């Protein structure tokens, strides 16, 4: 019985030796590859980080005497039309428009079901109607002193700024 085991033991020892030799050869190849990668990375310059300062944003105070209101807008909004009771401001770069009008006749709300956005203007909680096509919010608020109705069509990204700076004169 020991004679039958002897070839198996010999083959097992031979297999272990072959695996050891193959592992050493594989390790040499991996080491060569690692050295080549390390060399390539050492001669490749690292990218230089350039810090560009963010453009400074300035703001303009807008006053509509006929509506007796004031608010703040970024300076990239240009006055397109303005009268004593209405105004329209647009940007050249993004083609965004902010429109304001005021009248003594109440505005009618749209009858379609539309999404609403809650806002606070001059301390009053207001519900605005969101227009997906223009990405703007239409807000109707009554002036507490004059009783006139003010309709604002504000781009969504400007709504926080306008609602925080909007005041009744």
PyMOL commands that set and color helices and strands:
alter all, ss='L'
color gray80, all
select helices_A, chain A and resi 2-43+156-165
alter helices_A, ss='H'
color red, helices_A
select strands_A, chain A and resi 59-64+69-74+77-82+86-91+97-103+116-121+124-131+136-142+149-155+167-168
alter strands_A, ss='S'
color yellow, strands_A
deselect
rebuild
show_as cartoon
